[in-house]
Amino acid sequence: MSSDTSLRPRRLRRGEAIRHLARETRLRADEFIYPLFVMHGRSRREPVESMPGIARLTVDEALLEVNRALELGIRAVLIFGLPRRKDPQGSRAWASVGPVQKAVRALKAEFPDLAVITDVCLCSYTDHGHCGLVSEGGDVLNDETLPLLGRIACSHAEAGADVVAPSGMMDHAVGALRSALDEARHGDVTIMSYTAKFASSFYGPFRDAADGAPQFGDRRAYQMDPANARDALREAAIDVEEGADFLMVKPALPYLDVIHRIKSAFPHLPLAAYNVSGEYSMVKAAATRGWCDERRSVLEILRSIRRAGADLVITYHALDAARWLSDV
């Protein structure tokens, strides 16, 4: 025990005003990215049963939701689309009248300063539910999928997307998107790489929301092994070399160490972390049963993600968290 009784760290904790002054990690609403699920139709909100408070939205309802987000200080959204029809190639993913393309055009027309990020993947558009083309033997075909991802990204860019985010974990997807966008004269569109997307058990509610569960097998052959962290640094290095503008770790909470390692290795690029559906729904379920204080739990989780090194947090808690922060 130190004999110097003047060393008293508790002095910086004794009241909220002092705690606020001494706080290392701060949260702001404009650091949140709010995911949205958009579908065809009008004036419809379909609640996602496994994600209380989240709904699939038609474009007109998405405009109302985004207006609420902007009023709370949130300035970025991530758009996922739900098509009417699916096929083995996922061809509706690059249709000019697809749900993502329609939502992007409407959002950029209504809110030109909103940062619109789009998911570039095939899983919600293929009848087999995998993130790429599939061989007769059931293998996901990496290189054959890349031109389709480029086509999707260009259709999103043509609609007005600011950022495209390839989520399927196909090798060299960033390079394929960069080449396709540049060739189509969309060189200003940025790429948010799903740098380290792990084969996680926390995606279940998302698959309900996006109707994107695989019909056979699983995604462990292309998503990352949860036991590996060094692999994430290798993925990040490849993505940086191929032209990624943002990096991302998904999920967030079980991989705070990976967030820290990637940020330390690549401090010059902005890093996002995806606080995924299962993480969201666990808190909601516990709060509903009175097992935790939802507000304190959510803000603690989001601060931990930022403290680990994330510059941006993609989270379904965005509206609630922004509202709570405005009350502080």
PATOR-713815 format. One record per residue (C-alpha): residue in three letters; x, y, z. Coordinates in pm, whole numbers, plus 32768, in hexadecimal, padded with zeros to 4 digits. Example, Ala and Ser with C-alpha at 12.3 -4.5 7.8 and 13.67 -1.06 7.14 Angstrom:
<pts>
ALA84CE7E3E830CSER85577F9682CA
</pts>
This chain:
<pts>
MET800080008000SER808281587FA1SER80D9823B80C2ASP807F836D7FF2THR7F1883AF805ASER7EFC84CC7F5FLEU7ED583CC7E45ARG7D5C83B27E3APRO7CC683507CE6ARG7B6B835F7D83ARG7B7D84D97D78LEU7B3084BF7C02ARG79F983EB7C46ARG7945849D7D5EGLY783985527C97GLU77A185477B3CALA7830869A7AD9ILE799386277B31ARG795D84D07A93HIS78F1857C7954LEU7A288656794BALA7B0D852A7981ARG7A5C8440788DGLU7B4983AF7787THR7A4D83177697ARG792883E67623LEU77F983857555ARG774E84607453ALA76218416737AASP76E3846D723FGLU77C983437284PHE76A482547256ILE763A81AE7112TYR74CF813C7116PRO747A7FFD7052LEU73317FF36F94PHE72787ED56EE9VAL71B77F4F6DB9MET70B17E986CEDHIS6FC07ED76BCFGLY6E667F6C6C02ARG6DDC809D6CB1SER6D8181046E13ARG6DEC7FBD6EB3ARG6EBA7F6E6FE6GLU6EED7DFD7030PRO6F787DCE7191VAL70957CD771AFGLU70277BF272C8SER71877B967338MET71F87D057338PRO71057DD0740DGLY70EB7F35738DILE71717EE27230ALA70967EBD70FDARG70AD7E7D6F89LEU704A7FC36EDETHR6FC1802E6D92VAL707B81546CFAASP6F8282586D70GLU6F9881D26ED3ALA711381CE6EBALEU710A83426E6ALEU704783806FACGLU713982A97073VAL7267835E6FE7ASN71CD84AE7034ARG71B1844271A1ALA731B83D1719BLEU7394851B710BGLU72D385DF7212LEU7397851C7318GLY74E5856A7277ILE751E842071BDARG75B084677067ALA75E783126FC5VAL751581E06F71LEU756680856EEDILE74607FFB6DFDPHE74037E8B6DD4GLY73057E246CCELEU71F57D1B6CC6PRO718E7CBB6B63ARG703E7C306AF7ARG70DF7B116A39LYS721E7A456A58ASP72E579726966PRO742E78AE6968GLN74F579DC68EBGLY744D7AE069C8SER74077BB36893ARG73157C9F6944ALA743E7D246A09TRP74AF7E0268E6ALA73587E5C685DSER73287FD46838VAL71CE7FAE68D6GLY724D7EDA69F7PRO71F67F406B5CVAL73547FC26BABGLN736D808B6A6ALYS721581256AA0ALA726381756C0BVAL73B082166BB5ARG731582F96AAEALA720083636B99LEU72E8839D6CC2LYS73E684696BFEALA72D2853B6B62GLU723585836CB4PHE737085966D89PRO749985EF6CABASP758986116DD3LEU753984B66E59ALA765283B66E31VAL75B0828B6D87ILE766B81416DA1THR75EB800F6CE8ASP761E7E9E6D28VAL76B57DED6BFACYS766A7C7B6C16LEU75977B696B7ACYS75197AAC6CACSER73C47B586CBFTYR73937B3A6B48THR73F779D06B03ASP730278B36B33HIS741477EA6BE0GLY746E79036CD4HIS75E678FD6CA2CYS76B77A346C66GLY773379C86B0FLEU76ED78E769E9VAL76E177776A3FSER776A76506978GLU76A475146933GLY776274756A51GLY76F875876B44ASP783E764A6B54VAL783177C66B5CLEU78F078466A2BASN79CC79696A8BASP7A5A79EC6943GLU791B79B4687DTHR785D7A85697ELEU79417BB7696BPRO78B67C476822LEU77567C3568B3LEU77C27CF369EAGLY78597DFD6908ARG77137E11684AILE764D7E3D698CALA77387F4D6A09CYS771C800D68C2SER759F7FFD68CFHIS75AA808C6A30ALA769F819A69C6GLU75C481F5689DALA74A182236990GLY757483116A62ALA7616823E6B75ASP773982E56C24VAL77D881A46CA6VAL77BB80396C39ALA78057F206D2EPRO78487DBE6CAESER77DD7CDA6DCBGLY78037B806D33MET79727B436D8FMET79D37AE66C2CASP7B4C7AFF6BFEHIS7BAE7C376B37ALA7A517CCC6B42VAL7ADF7E256B92GLY7BC07E1D6A61ALA7AA27DA56983LEU79C07EBE69FEARG7ACE7FC569D8SER7B137F5B6871ALA79A27F4A6816LEU7952809C68B3ASP7A7C81496812GLU7A2D80B666BEALA78C3812D66DBARG793A828C6737HIS78D0826D68A1GLY7A2D82A56926ASP79AF838B6A3CVAL78DD82776ADATHR799081EE6C0CILE79AB80876C82MET796C80116DE5SER7A0D7EBC6DFCTYR797C7DAD6ED9THR7AE67D6F6F32ALA7AB87C76704DLYS79617BD7703CPHE79597AA7711BALA7880796F70F8SER77BC79D77229SER7693794C72E5PHE761A7AB0731ATYR75827ADF71BDGLY743E7A1F71F5PRO734A7B43721DPHE73E37BF270EDARG739C7AC17019ASP72317AD67088ALA72247C467029ALA72D47C256ED9ASP724E7ACB6E81GLY73B27A666E34ALA73F4791C6EE6PRO74AD78186E12GLN73CE76FC6D9CPHE74E475FD6DC4GLY763475EE6E70ASP76BD77226F19ARG77AB78446ED4ARG78DC77CD6F93ALA799977896E50TYR79A678FE6E01GLN795D79B96F43MET7A7879C57040ASP7ABA78C67151PRO7A60796372A3ALA7B9D78CE7338ASN7C8479997257ALA7CFC7AFF7287ARG7E397B0371B5ASP7D647AAC7088ALA7CAF7BF970B4LEU7DF37CBA7088ARG7E3C7BFC6F47GLU7CDE7C496EC3ALA7D0A7DB76F1DALA7E587DD06E6CILE7DC37D3E6D2DASP7C977E296D3CVAL7D737F5A6D71GLU7E4E7EF86C4BGLU7D1B7ECA6B6EGLY7C9080236BBFALA7BA9800A6CECASP7B4E81606D79PHE7AB480E06EBELEU7AFB7FA06F7DMET79FF7EE27051VAL79EE7DD2715ALYS78AF7D037180PRO782F7CAB7284ALA78AE7DA67380LEU78927D2B74E7PRO79397BD374C9TYR7A4F7C7073F7LEU7AB77DA974B6ASP7C1B7D2574ABVAL7C0B7D12732FILE7B867E75731DHIS7CAF7EE773EEARG7DAC7E247321ILE7D2D7EA071D1LYS7D1C80097246SER7E7E7FF172CEALA7EFF7F5C7189PHE7E43804970A0PRO7E0D818D7163HIS7DF682607026LEU7CAA81C86FB5PRO7B5881F7705FLEU7AE280B77107ALA797780517136ALA78F57F3E721ATYR77A57E9471E7ASN76E07E667328VAL76147D4E728DSER74B07CD172B0GLY74F67BC573B3GLU75AE7CBC7490TYR74877DAB746FSER737C7CA574B4MET742E7C1A75E7VAL74207D6E768ELYS72B67D9F7627ALA72547C4A76B2ALA730B7C8177FBALA727A7DDE7823THR71197D6077E1ARG71427C6778FEGLY71D27D6B79E7TRP73277CC279EACYS73E37DFC7984ASP73B87F727963GLU73967F9B77E9ARG7413810177D5ARG754780C978ABSER75947F7C7804VAL757C800376A1LEU7652813576E5GLU7753805F779AILE77647F707672LEU778680887574ARG789681317642SER79547FE87657ILE794F7FCB74DBARG79CE812D74B4ARG7AD080FA75C7ALA7B587FC97510GLY7BA680A873E6ALA7A7480BF7307ASP7A3982187271LEU78D781BF7205VAL77D580CD7290ILE76CB802A71B9THR75B27FE472AETYR743E7FA172C0HIS7445805D740BALA7497819E734FLEU734C82577380ASP732C81FF74F0ALA749A82457538ALA748F83957488ARG735983F3754BTRP73F7838F7696LEU7536844E7647SER746C858875FFASP73D38568775BVAL7524855C780A
</pts>
